[in-house]
């Protein structure tokens, strides 16, 4: 089953940008995972096991570097086209 995820990472530190960038770059290195980054969040698309496994693995590594952070994730059981914005009618 293919799913779509929308997530935002909030490191609870003054120097938060390196943690966010490292987290996104690690997600982008996962083969078969589609990753789209915008100003507010990061979207992922792929097979259920790939998406959820990548989030778990990348979050664990991120928490080993920056132990105080919040990750907000929304999972959708649909394969949305995240590469282009939706058309509003």
Secondary structure, 3 states (H helix, E strand, C coil): CEEEEEEEEEECCCCCHHHHHHHHHHHHCCCCCEEEECCCCEEEEEEHHHHHHHHHHHHHHHHHHCCCEEEEEEEECCCCCCCCCCCCC
